[in-house]
């Protein structure tokens, strides 16, 4: 696995309004939300049981699912498979 580049993640998150305070990588990747790749280029399915109650600004409801649109989280799953 590639070594995680925090500077790269900082650049991706610069200017984002993250309602979770960028806790995904601020926690050393111990507080990552669960997502699933279903083949969409810029979105992953959010697997959190209640994403809307966690006040995630990147959880977008569509039908009976929520999609993760966070560029930082998407980068982490694509590059580091976490």
Secondary structure as a PSIPRED ss2 file (coil, helix, strand):
# PSIPRED VFORMAT (PSIPRED V4.0)

   1 X C   1.000  0.000  0.000
   2 X C   1.000  0.000  0.000
   3 X C   1.000  0.000  0.000
   4 X C   1.000  0.000  0.000
   5 X C   1.000  0.000  0.000
   6 X H   0.000  1.000  0.000
   7 X H   0.000  1.000  0.000
   8 X H   0.000  1.000  0.000
   9 X H   0.000  1.000  0.000
  10 X H   0.000  1.000  0.000
  11 X H   0.000  1.000  0.000
  12 X H   0.000  1.000  0.000
  13 X H   0.000  1.000  0.000
  14 X C   1.000  0.000  0.000
  15 X C   1.000  0.000  0.000
  16 X C   1.000  0.000  0.000
  17 X C   1.000  0.000  0.000
  18 X C   1.000  0.000  0.000
  19 X C   1.000  0.000  0.000
  20 X C   1.000  0.000  0.000
  21 X C   1.000  0.000  0.000
  22 X C   1.000  0.000  0.000
  23 X H   0.000  1.000  0.000
  24 X H   0.000  1.000  0.000
  25 X H   0.000  1.000  0.000
  26 X H   0.000  1.000  0.000
  27 X C   1.000  0.000  0.000
  28 X C   1.000  0.000  0.000
  29 X C   1.000  0.000  0.000
  30 X C   1.000  0.000  0.000
  31 X C   1.000  0.000  0.000
  32 X C   1.000  0.000  0.000
  33 X C   1.000  0.000  0.000
  34 X C   1.000  0.000  0.000
  35 X E   0.000  0.000  1.000
  36 X E   0.000  0.000  1.000
  37 X C   1.000  0.000  0.000
  38 X C   1.000  0.000  0.000
  39 X C   1.000  0.000  0.000
  40 X C   1.000  0.000  0.000
  41 X C   1.000  0.000  0.000
  42 X C   1.000  0.000  0.000
  43 X C   1.000  0.000  0.000
  44 X E   0.000  0.000  1.000
  45 X E   0.000  0.000  1.000
  46 X E   0.000  0.000  1.000
  47 X C   1.000  0.000  0.000
  48 X C   1.000  0.000  0.000
  49 X C   1.000  0.000  0.000
  50 X C   1.000  0.000  0.000
  51 X C   1.000  0.000  0.000
  52 X C   1.000  0.000  0.000
  53 X C   1.000  0.000  0.000
  54 X C   1.000  0.000  0.000
  55 X C   1.000  0.000  0.000
  56 X C   1.000  0.000  0.000
  57 X C   1.000  0.000  0.000
  58 X C   1.000  0.000  0.000
  59 X E   0.000  0.000  1.000
  60 X E   0.000  0.000  1.000
  61 X E   0.000  0.000  1.000
  62 X E   0.000  0.000  1.000
  63 X C   1.000  0.000  0.000
  64 X C   1.000  0.000  0.000
  65 X E   0.000  0.000  1.000
  66 X E   0.000  0.000  1.000
  67 X E   0.000  0.000  1.000
  68 X E   0.000  0.000  1.000
  69 X C   1.000  0.000  0.000
  70 X C   1.000  0.000  0.000
  71 X H   0.000  1.000  0.000
  72 X H   0.000  1.000  0.000
  73 X H   0.000  1.000  0.000
  74 X H   0.000  1.000  0.000
  75 X H   0.000  1.000  0.000
  76 X H   0.000  1.000  0.000
  77 X H   0.000  1.000  0.000
  78 X H   0.000  1.000  0.000
  79 X H   0.000  1.000  0.000
  80 X H   0.000  1.000  0.000
  81 X C   1.000  0.000  0.000
  82 X C   1.000  0.000  0.000
